[in-house]
Amino acid sequence: MNHIRKAFAFATLAAVLLPGGISFAQDHHDDHHDNHAYVRHDEWKKGYKMHDEDWKRGERVDYRQYHLHEPPHGYEWREVDGNYVLAAVATGLVASVVVASAAR
């Protein structure tokens, strides 16, 4: 019986330590950036074209939940750096920006 326990312990340890072994899911969006912490972006105003990397790291938000106005067709609200940004999905053209803490 002791040999079985040792064999099982060894197999479990090997599965965890070897590359391609068992992986465990972690609940995180980005290890390097807290998307909800406020960062001031003076350039983000109506008519500004958001950089693609800023837009893509933003999380889509339900405008009703945060008391934002309904986006026009082709636009959506995203939370980026603690700001709610309304921009055109296809072009990244900003229509409106609201500090997230002000809308909550």
Secondary structure, 3 states (H helix, E strand, C coil): CHHHHHHHHHHHHHHHHCCCCCCCCCCCCCCCCCCCCCCCCCCCCCCCECCHHHHHHCEECCCCCCCCCCCCCCEEEEEECCEEEEEECCCCEEEEEEEHHHHC
